[in-house]
Amino acid sequence: MESLNGIAFFVQAAETRSFTEAGRILGVSSSAVGKSVSRLEQRLGVRLLHRSTRSITLTTEGALFLERCRRILCEVEAAELELSETRQAPRGRLRISLPLVGMLIMPALTAFMRRYPAIELDVDFSDRLVNVIEEGFDVVMRTGEPTDSRLMSRPLGNYRLQLVASPDYLAAHGTPGVPADLASHACLQHKFPSTGKLEPWPLQRAERAPEWELPVTMVCNTSAALMDVALAGLGIACLPDFMVRQAIERGELVAVLDDCVEHQGTFRLLWPSSKQLAPKLRVFIDFVVETLFKR
């Protein structure tokens, strides 16, 4: 049992890069975590972590040992769940990371909370590309194709980008007829939080058409702010269809150049691979897959 505790303390310290944070999560002191890891290193005869006054980092041996330890803890958790939880209502803390698209996610999230009140949700809303395993998330939702072989995934649904503006803006400035017309319009642009680069607008370009650049009237790293500015009549924004659908139906926004936009993206759930899912994670995945894009 002491060996298992040492492994659990080592994994938490390696993932948080901090004895203090690991102790907070585990409910023990930072010194208890440090001593446990030291005893584990002595027993193995190898250094697992480099320590400094500011942070801790994995040694080469520690990185190799960490992957094996994660599998050990997954097996232990699976065995405990088989014996004690499979016949009970799913419960426990579920740490999830979701993109900043609340109008899409919140209805499903609140419905999940009503159905599974014993599951405690720890939600991180962020558009940055989180490291699922290193940051200790149980499950994350993101767009694009998965690239980490350590993760499992399930597709949730597709979306497309649309160019939108308010009727007042179009009445004052005219409606663009071809993509090149955007050069004389106020363009509200999104930048990726992780890189600071502008997200390209997925516009068709006619063959041999002259090169042109979109004006930059506003740059923002959250789509919700761009939508607010578009609703205020201050420019044209490129936003996901699920975000602007209701505003278009109410007449608050108008889609422009729809035939010239070429885009389709996919939302996915990603989680660390293991042989058996904890009930709390399994019901979350199944619920979100079944409800998120159902209308």
BALOBA-1460 file (C-alpha; in Angstrom, 3 decimals):
// residues 295
<rec num="1" residu="m" x="0.000" y="0.000" z="0.000"/>
<rec num="2" residu="e" x="2.887" y="2.378" z="0.750"/>
<rec num="3" residu="s" x="4.264" y="1.714" z="-2.741"/>
<rec num="4" residu="l" x="0.880" y="2.503" z="-4.267"/>
<rec num="5" residu="n" x="0.624" y="5.744" z="-2.282"/>
<rec num="6" residu="g" x="4.103" y="6.683" z="-3.428"/>
<rec num="7" residu="i" x="3.094" y="6.101" z="-7.043"/>
<rec num="8" residu="a" x="-0.062" y="8.218" z="-6.632"/>
<rec num="9" residu="f" x="1.933" y="11.039" z="-5.022"/>
<rec num="10" residu="f" x="4.585" y="10.867" z="-7.760"/>
<rec num="11" residu="v" x="2.002" y="10.998" z="-10.579"/>
<rec num="12" residu="q" x="0.229" y="13.998" z="-9.058"/>
<rec num="13" residu="a" x="3.520" y="15.839" z="-8.475"/>
<rec num="14" residu="a" x="4.689" y="15.085" z="-12.028"/>
<rec num="15" residu="e" x="1.424" y="16.289" z="-13.565"/>
<rec num="16" residu="t" x="1.167" y="19.504" z="-11.539"/>
<rec num="17" residu="r" x="4.938" y="20.201" z="-11.493"/>
<rec num="18" residu="s" x="4.506" y="21.237" z="-7.853"/>
<rec num="19" residu="f" x="4.618" y="19.436" z="-4.502"/>
<rec num="20" residu="t" x="2.405" y="22.179" z="-3.057"/>
<rec num="21" residu="e" x="-0.293" y="21.824" z="-5.721"/>
<rec num="22" residu="a" x="-0.084" y="18.013" z="-5.569"/>
<rec num="23" residu="g" x="-0.538" y="18.145" z="-1.803"/>
<rec num="24" residu="r" x="-3.535" y="20.444" z="-2.164"/>
<rec num="25" residu="i" x="-5.201" y="18.043" z="-4.583"/>
<rec num="26" residu="l" x="-4.368" y="14.984" z="-2.472"/>
<rec num="27" residu="g" x="-5.276" y="16.633" z="0.821"/>
<rec num="28" residu="v" x="-1.809" y="16.331" z="2.409"/>
<rec num="29" residu="s" x="1.097" y="18.675" z="3.031"/>
<rec num="30" residu="s" x="3.678" y="19.470" z="0.359"/>
<rec num="31" residu="s" x="6.387" y="17.967" z="2.565"/>
<rec num="32" residu="a" x="4.445" y="14.701" z="2.762"/>
<rec num="33" residu="v" x="4.391" y="14.542" z="-1.038"/>
<rec num="34" residu="g" x="8.098" y="15.335" z="-1.277"/>
<rec num="35" residu="k" x="9.049" y="12.719" z="1.332"/>
<rec num="36" residu="s" x="6.881" y="10.075" z="-0.330"/>
<rec num="37" residu="v" x="8.503" y="10.713" z="-3.715"/>
<rec num="38" residu="s" x="11.956" y="10.611" z="-2.127"/>
<rec num="39" residu="r" x="11.210" y="7.231" z="-0.510"/>
<rec num="40" residu="l" x="10.009" y="5.951" z="-3.894"/>
<rec num="41" residu="e" x="13.245" y="7.146" z="-5.540"/>
<rec num="42" residu="q" x="15.337" y="5.456" z="-2.840"/>
<rec num="43" residu="r" x="13.431" y="2.208" z="-3.269"/>
<rec num="44" residu="l" x="13.908" y="2.318" z="-7.056"/>
<rec num="45" residu="g" x="17.478" y="3.551" z="-6.893"/>
<rec num="46" residu="v" x="16.860" y="6.270" z="-9.487"/>
<rec num="47" residu="r" x="15.990" y="9.974" z="-9.494"/>
<rec num="48" residu="l" x="12.514" y="10.624" z="-10.908"/>
<rec num="49" residu="l" x="12.253" y="14.402" z="-10.502"/>
<rec num="50" residu="h" x="14.632" y="17.348" z="-10.779"/>
<rec num="51" residu="r" x="13.881" y="19.819" z="-7.975"/>
<rec num="52" residu="s" x="14.568" y="23.539" z="-7.912"/>
<rec num="53" residu="t" x="13.345" y="26.388" z="-5.737"/>
<rec num="54" residu="r" x="10.757" y="27.335" z="-8.381"/>
<rec num="55" residu="s" x="9.601" y="24.107" z="-9.988"/>
<rec num="56" residu="i" x="10.085" y="20.398" z="-10.469"/>
<rec num="57" residu="t" x="10.636" y="18.608" z="-13.780"/>
<rec num="58" residu="l" x="10.772" y="14.977" z="-14.838"/>
<rec num="59" residu="t" x="14.045" y="13.195" z="-15.419"/>
<rec num="60" residu="t" x="14.291" y="10.874" z="-18.421"/>
<rec num="61" residu="e" x="13.712" y="7.907" z="-16.117"/>
<rec num="62" residu="g" x="10.839" y="9.743" z="-14.440"/>
<rec num="63" residu="a" x="9.078" y="10.320" z="-17.758"/>
<rec num="64" residu="l" x="9.257" y="6.619" z="-18.589"/>
<rec num="65" residu="f" x="8.083" y="5.635" z="-15.116"/>
<rec num="66" residu="l" x="5.210" y="8.133" z="-15.228"/>
<rec num="67" residu="e" x="3.502" y="6.415" z="-18.170"/>
<rec num="68" residu="r" x="3.680" y="3.024" z="-16.429"/>
<rec num="69" residu="c" x="2.400" y="4.530" z="-13.182"/>
<rec num="70" residu="r" x="-0.591" y="6.085" z="-14.940"/>
<rec num="71" residu="r" x="-1.555" y="2.662" z="-16.275"/>
<rec num="72" residu="i" x="-1.168" y="1.136" z="-12.811"/>
<rec num="73" residu="l" x="-3.457" y="3.739" z="-11.233"/>
<rec num="74" residu="c" x="-6.001" y="3.306" z="-14.039"/>
<rec num="75" residu="e" x="-6.067" y="-0.431" z="-13.359"/>
<rec num="76" residu="v" x="-6.498" y="0.137" z="-9.624"/>
<rec num="77" residu="e" x="-9.310" y="2.627" z="-10.226"/>
<rec num="78" residu="a" x="-10.996" y="0.235" z="-12.659"/>
<rec num="79" residu="a" x="-10.807" y="-2.617" z="-10.122"/>
<rec num="80" residu="e" x="-12.304" y="-0.432" z="-7.393"/>
<rec num="81" residu="l" x="-15.072" y="0.713" z="-9.692"/>
<rec num="82" residu="e" x="-15.933" y="-2.853" z="-10.666"/>
<rec num="83" residu="l" x="-16.321" y="-3.781" z="-7.004"/>
<rec num="84" residu="s" x="-18.013" y="-0.707" z="-5.562"/>
<rec num="85" residu="e" x="-19.470" y="1.679" z="-8.138"/>
<rec num="86" residu="t" x="-20.781" y="-0.143" z="-11.170"/>
<rec num="87" residu="r" x="-24.134" y="-0.759" z="-9.473"/>
<rec num="88" residu="q" x="-24.374" y="2.727" z="-7.985"/>
<rec num="89" residu="a" x="-25.264" y="6.081" z="-9.492"/>
<rec num="90" residu="p" x="-22.178" y="7.710" z="-11.084"/>
<rec num="91" residu="r" x="-20.538" y="10.114" z="-8.660"/>
<rec num="92" residu="g" x="-17.322" y="11.991" z="-7.983"/>
<rec num="93" residu="r" x="-15.371" y="14.939" z="-9.359"/>
<rec num="94" residu="l" x="-15.065" y="15.307" z="-13.133"/>
<rec num="95" residu="r" x="-12.505" y="17.801" z="-14.428"/>
<rec num="96" residu="i" x="-13.354" y="18.995" z="-17.932"/>
<rec num="97" residu="s" x="-12.081" y="21.657" z="-20.344"/>
<rec num="98" residu="l" x="-14.496" y="23.267" z="-22.791"/>
<rec num="99" residu="p" x="-14.083" y="25.944" z="-25.472"/>
<rec num="100" residu="l" x="-15.549" y="29.416" z="-24.989"/>
<rec num="101" residu="v" x="-18.817" y="28.693" z="-26.801"/>
<rec num="102" residu="g" x="-21.285" y="28.764" z="-23.935"/>
<rec num="103" residu="m" x="-24.409" y="29.128" z="-26.084"/>
<rec num="104" residu="l" x="-23.633" y="25.703" z="-27.583"/>
<rec num="105" residu="i" x="-22.474" y="23.898" z="-24.459"/>
<rec num="106" residu="m" x="-24.370" y="25.302" z="-21.483"/>
<rec num="107" residu="p" x="-27.818" y="23.777" z="-22.240"/>
<rec num="108" residu="a" x="-26.269" y="20.289" z="-22.404"/>
<rec num="109" residu="l" x="-24.113" y="20.962" z="-19.345"/>
<rec num="110" residu="t" x="-27.010" y="22.124" z="-17.157"/>
<rec num="111" residu="a" x="-29.152" y="19.187" z="-18.319"/>
<rec num="112" residu="f" x="-26.321" y="16.819" z="-17.373"/>
<rec num="113" residu="m" x="-26.066" y="18.366" z="-13.905"/>
<rec num="114" residu="r" x="-29.794" y="17.852" z="-13.343"/>
<rec num="115" residu="r" x="-29.604" y="14.202" z="-14.368"/>
<rec num="116" residu="y" x="-26.413" y="13.382" z="-12.429"/>
<rec num="117" residu="p" x="-26.423" y="15.540" z="-9.267"/>
<rec num="118" residu="a" x="-23.824" y="13.311" z="-7.563"/>
<rec num="119" residu="i" x="-21.173" y="14.216" z="-10.164"/>
<rec num="120" residu="e" x="-19.178" y="17.339" z="-9.257"/>
<rec num="121" residu="l" x="-18.132" y="19.259" z="-12.362"/>
<rec num="122" residu="d" x="-14.846" y="21.194" z="-12.327"/>
<rec num="123" residu="v" x="-15.092" y="23.150" z="-15.598"/>
<rec num="124" residu="d" x="-12.309" y="25.110" z="-17.286"/>
<rec num="125" residu="f" x="-13.552" y="27.315" z="-20.141"/>
<rec num="126" residu="s" x="-10.673" y="28.153" z="-22.455"/>
<rec num="127" residu="d" x="-9.884" y="28.317" z="-26.162"/>
<rec num="128" residu="r" x="-6.223" y="27.473" z="-25.577"/>
<rec num="129" residu="l" x="-4.953" y="24.010" z="-26.526"/>
<rec num="130" residu="v" x="-4.711" y="22.309" z="-23.134"/>
<rec num="131" residu="n" x="-2.503" y="19.283" z="-22.437"/>
<rec num="132" residu="v" x="-5.128" y="16.759" z="-21.370"/>
<rec num="133" residu="i" x="-2.833" y="14.359" z="-19.547"/>
<rec num="134" residu="e" x="-0.219" y="16.712" z="-18.134"/>
<rec num="135" residu="e" x="-2.871" y="19.100" z="-16.758"/>
<rec num="136" residu="g" x="-4.961" y="16.308" z="-15.262"/>
<rec num="137" residu="f" x="-8.221" y="16.706" z="-17.221"/>
<rec num="138" residu="d" x="-10.672" y="13.809" z="-17.343"/>
<rec num="139" residu="v" x="-12.145" y="14.935" z="-20.669"/>
<rec num="140" residu="v" x="-11.924" y="17.953" z="-22.998"/>
<rec num="141" residu="m" x="-13.913" y="19.220" z="-25.965"/>
<rec num="142" residu="r" x="-12.040" y="20.660" z="-28.920"/>
<rec num="143" residu="t" x="-12.224" y="21.043" z="-32.699"/>
<rec num="144" residu="g" x="-10.019" y="19.424" z="-35.307"/>
<rec num="145" residu="e" x="-8.418" y="16.017" z="-35.633"/>
<rec num="146" residu="p" x="-6.777" y="14.388" z="-32.574"/>
<rec num="147" residu="t" x="-2.987" y="14.183" z="-32.774"/>
<rec num="148" residu="d" x="-2.068" y="12.645" z="-29.383"/>
<rec num="149" residu="s" x="-1.936" y="8.840" z="-29.538"/>
<rec num="150" residu="r" x="-2.480" y="8.687" z="-25.756"/>
<rec num="151" residu="l" x="-6.026" y="10.021" z="-26.160"/>
<rec num="152" residu="m" x="-9.332" y="8.437" z="-27.127"/>
<rec num="153" residu="s" x="-11.916" y="10.516" z="-28.986"/>
<rec num="154" residu="r" x="-15.540" y="10.639" z="-30.116"/>
<rec num="155" residu="p" x="-16.999" y="13.081" z="-32.641"/>
<rec num="156" residu="l" x="-19.911" y="15.217" z="-31.431"/>
<rec num="157" residu="g" x="-21.077" y="17.036" z="-34.543"/>
<rec num="158" residu="n" x="-20.122" y="19.397" z="-37.328"/>
<rec num="159" residu="y" x="-20.337" y="23.152" z="-37.668"/>
<rec num="160" residu="r" x="-19.492" y="25.725" z="-40.319"/>
<rec num="161" residu="l" x="-18.301" y="29.320" z="-40.257"/>
<rec num="162" residu="q" x="-20.485" y="32.156" z="-41.552"/>
<rec num="163" residu="l" x="-19.854" y="35.823" z="-42.294"/>
<rec num="164" residu="v" x="-22.464" y="37.952" z="-40.539"/>
<rec num="165" residu="a" x="-23.290" y="41.619" z="-40.031"/>
<rec num="166" residu="s" x="-26.216" y="43.573" z="-38.622"/>
<rec num="167" residu="p" x="-28.895" y="44.985" z="-40.935"/>
<rec num="168" residu="d" x="-27.955" y="48.510" z="-39.770"/>
<rec num="169" residu="y" x="-24.310" y="47.996" z="-40.766"/>
<rec num="170" residu="l" x="-25.265" y="46.670" z="-44.202"/>
<rec num="171" residu="a" x="-27.746" y="49.514" z="-44.741"/>
<rec num="172" residu="a" x="-25.007" y="52.040" z="-43.982"/>
<rec num="173" residu="h" x="-22.088" y="50.387" z="-45.797"/>
<rec num="174" residu="g" x="-23.640" y="48.127" z="-48.422"/>
<rec num="175" residu="t" x="-23.660" y="44.340" z="-48.748"/>
<rec num="176" residu="p" x="-20.506" y="42.733" z="-50.198"/>
<rec num="177" residu="g" x="-21.262" y="40.821" z="-53.401"/>
<rec num="178" residu="v" x="-17.887" y="39.081" z="-53.821"/>
<rec num="179" residu="p" x="-15.081" y="38.391" z="-51.321"/>
<rec num="180" residu="a" x="-12.916" y="41.199" z="-52.750"/>
<rec num="181" residu="d" x="-15.573" y="43.704" z="-51.658"/>
<rec num="182" residu="l" x="-14.569" y="43.018" z="-48.034"/>
<rec num="183" residu="a" x="-11.494" y="45.181" z="-48.618"/>
<rec num="184" residu="s" x="-13.724" y="48.233" z="-48.100"/>
<rec num="185" residu="h" x="-15.570" y="46.906" z="-45.047"/>
<rec num="186" residu="a" x="-14.940" y="46.850" z="-41.294"/>
<rec num="187" residu="c" x="-13.736" y="43.301" z="-40.574"/>
<rec num="188" residu="l" x="-13.857" y="41.939" z="-37.016"/>
<rec num="189" residu="q" x="-11.203" y="39.267" z="-36.745"/>
<rec num="190" residu="h" x="-10.470" y="36.425" z="-34.329"/>
<rec num="191" residu="k" x="-6.953" y="35.522" z="-33.202"/>
<rec num="192" residu="f" x="-5.920" y="32.162" z="-31.784"/>
<rec num="193" residu="p" x="-5.143" y="32.466" z="-28.038"/>
<rec num="194" residu="s" x="-2.283" y="29.958" z="-28.253"/>
<rec num="195" residu="t" x="-0.401" y="31.601" z="-31.165"/>
<rec num="196" residu="g" x="-1.794" y="35.129" z="-31.495"/>
<rec num="197" residu="k" x="-2.239" y="34.554" z="-35.240"/>
<rec num="198" residu="l" x="-5.389" y="35.700" z="-37.033"/>
<rec num="199" residu="e" x="-7.855" y="32.978" z="-37.986"/>
<rec num="200" residu="p" x="-8.193" y="33.001" z="-41.807"/>
<rec num="201" residu="w" x="-11.658" y="33.570" z="-43.236"/>
<rec num="202" residu="p" x="-12.485" y="30.500" z="-45.378"/>
<rec num="203" residu="l" x="-13.379" y="32.375" z="-48.559"/>
<rec num="204" residu="q" x="-13.259" y="31.053" z="-52.088"/>
<rec num="205" residu="r" x="-10.863" y="32.908" z="-54.345"/>
<rec num="206" residu="a" x="-11.575" y="33.005" z="-58.035"/>
<rec num="207" residu="e" x="-8.821" y="31.671" z="-60.275"/>
<rec num="208" residu="r" x="-6.384" y="34.458" z="-61.253"/>
<rec num="209" residu="a" x="-8.156" y="36.861" z="-58.892"/>
<rec num="210" residu="p" x="-5.820" y="39.582" z="-57.567"/>
<rec num="211" residu="e" x="-4.498" y="39.194" z="-54.031"/>
<rec num="212" residu="w" x="-6.172" y="41.282" z="-51.330"/>
<rec num="213" residu="e" x="-6.062" y="41.444" z="-47.548"/>
<rec num="214" residu="l" x="-8.909" y="41.794" z="-45.090"/>
<rec num="215" residu="p" x="-8.965" y="45.069" z="-43.168"/>
<rec num="216" residu="v" x="-8.475" y="44.698" z="-39.434"/>
<rec num="217" residu="t" x="-11.021" y="46.862" z="-37.654"/>
<rec num="218" residu="m" x="-10.922" y="44.790" z="-34.458"/>
<rec num="219" residu="v" x="-8.961" y="41.761" z="-33.273"/>
<rec num="220" residu="c" x="-10.139" y="39.653" z="-30.336"/>
<rec num="221" residu="n" x="-9.341" y="36.211" z="-28.933"/>
<rec num="222" residu="t" x="-12.964" y="35.369" z="-28.002"/>
<rec num="223" residu="s" x="-15.776" y="34.841" z="-30.488"/>
<rec num="224" residu="a" x="-18.435" y="36.068" z="-28.058"/>
<rec num="225" residu="a" x="-16.943" y="39.576" z="-28.052"/>
<rec num="226" residu="l" x="-16.827" y="39.643" z="-31.861"/>
<rec num="227" residu="m" x="-20.490" y="38.723" z="-31.980"/>
<rec num="228" residu="d" x="-21.378" y="41.557" z="-29.593"/>
<rec num="229" residu="v" x="-19.543" y="44.039" z="-31.812"/>
<rec num="230" residu="a" x="-21.249" y="42.678" z="-34.938"/>
<rec num="231" residu="l" x="-24.650" y="42.966" z="-33.227"/>
<rec num="232" residu="a" x="-23.807" y="46.584" z="-32.402"/>
<rec num="233" residu="g" x="-23.501" y="47.299" z="-36.126"/>
<rec num="234" residu="l" x="-19.761" y="47.932" z="-36.183"/>
<rec num="235" residu="g" x="-18.581" y="45.426" z="-38.775"/>
<rec num="236" residu="i" x="-18.603" y="41.972" z="-40.347"/>
<rec num="237" residu="a" x="-17.515" y="38.930" z="-38.294"/>
<rec num="238" residu="c" x="-16.721" y="35.309" z="-39.171"/>
<rec num="239" residu="l" x="-18.436" y="33.128" z="-36.565"/>
<rec num="240" residu="p" x="-19.644" y="29.515" z="-36.090"/>
<rec num="241" residu="d" x="-23.161" y="28.837" z="-37.338"/>
<rec num="242" residu="f" x="-24.415" y="27.574" z="-33.961"/>
<rec num="243" residu="m" x="-23.413" y="30.905" z="-32.406"/>
<rec num="244" residu="v" x="-25.262" y="33.125" z="-34.873"/>
<rec num="245" residu="r" x="-28.243" y="30.924" z="-35.784"/>
<rec num="246" residu="q" x="-30.751" y="32.470" z="-33.369"/>
<rec num="247" residu="a" x="-29.605" y="36.034" z="-34.087"/>
<rec num="248" residu="i" x="-30.145" y="35.409" z="-37.804"/>
<rec num="249" residu="e" x="-33.600" y="33.952" z="-37.144"/>
<rec num="250" residu="r" x="-34.502" y="37.052" z="-35.081"/>
<rec num="251" residu="g" x="-33.240" y="39.363" z="-37.811"/>
<rec num="252" residu="e" x="-30.464" y="40.796" z="-35.637"/>
<rec num="253" residu="l" x="-27.742" y="39.501" z="-37.984"/>
<rec num="254" residu="v" x="-27.635" y="38.731" z="-41.699"/>
<rec num="255" residu="a" x="-25.402" y="36.132" z="-43.362"/>
<rec num="256" residu="v" x="-23.314" y="37.550" z="-46.216"/>
<rec num="257" residu="l" x="-21.280" y="35.858" z="-48.959"/>
<rec num="258" residu="d" x="-22.671" y="32.486" z="-47.828"/>
<rec num="259" residu="d" x="-21.988" y="30.894" z="-51.227"/>
<rec num="260" residu="c" x="-18.339" y="31.953" z="-51.008"/>
<rec num="261" residu="v" x="-17.549" y="30.415" z="-47.613"/>
<rec num="262" residu="e" x="-15.933" y="26.975" z="-47.613"/>
<rec num="263" residu="h" x="-15.660" y="25.515" z="-44.142"/>
<rec num="264" residu="q" x="-16.703" y="22.570" z="-42.010"/>
<rec num="265" residu="g" x="-15.295" y="21.726" z="-38.599"/>
<rec num="266" residu="t" x="-15.908" y="18.924" z="-36.104"/>
<rec num="267" residu="f" x="-16.239" y="19.066" z="-32.331"/>
<rec num="268" residu="r" x="-14.751" y="16.090" z="-30.472"/>
<rec num="269" residu="l" x="-14.465" y="14.813" z="-26.926"/>
<rec num="270" residu="l" x="-10.940" y="13.678" z="-25.970"/>
<rec num="271" residu="w" x="-9.898" y="11.759" z="-22.864"/>
<rec num="272" residu="p" x="-6.891" y="9.714" z="-21.671"/>
<rec num="273" residu="s" x="-7.048" y="6.164" z="-22.979"/>
<rec num="274" residu="s" x="-7.632" y="3.373" z="-20.457"/>
<rec num="275" residu="k" x="-9.123" y="-0.082" z="-20.551"/>
<rec num="276" residu="q" x="-12.204" y="0.884" z="-18.579"/>
<rec num="277" residu="l" x="-13.945" y="4.226" z="-18.231"/>
<rec num="278" residu="a" x="-15.032" y="5.437" z="-14.814"/>
<rec num="279" residu="p" x="-18.870" y="5.554" z="-14.665"/>
<rec num="280" residu="k" x="-18.832" y="9.347" z="-14.181"/>
<rec num="281" residu="l" x="-16.779" y="9.792" z="-17.361"/>
<rec num="282" residu="r" x="-18.723" y="7.214" z="-19.348"/>
<rec num="283" residu="v" x="-22.108" y="8.822" z="-18.636"/>
<rec num="284" residu="f" x="-20.721" y="12.298" z="-19.416"/>
<rec num="285" residu="i" x="-19.390" y="11.192" z="-22.801"/>
<rec num="286" residu="d" x="-22.601" y="9.347" z="-23.707"/>
<rec num="287" residu="f" x="-24.799" y="12.247" z="-22.567"/>
<rec num="288" residu="v" x="-22.895" y="14.933" z="-24.485"/>
<rec num="289" residu="v" x="-22.738" y="12.795" z="-27.645"/>
<rec num="290" residu="e" x="-26.492" y="12.234" z="-27.498"/>
<rec num="291" residu="t" x="-27.591" y="15.772" z="-26.661"/>
<rec num="292" residu="l" x="-25.144" y="18.451" z="-27.788"/>
<rec num="293" residu="f" x="-26.043" y="18.790" z="-31.461"/>
<rec num="294" residu="k" x="-29.639" y="17.562" z="-31.150"/>
<rec num="295" residu="r" x="-32.169" y="20.266" z="-31.924"/>
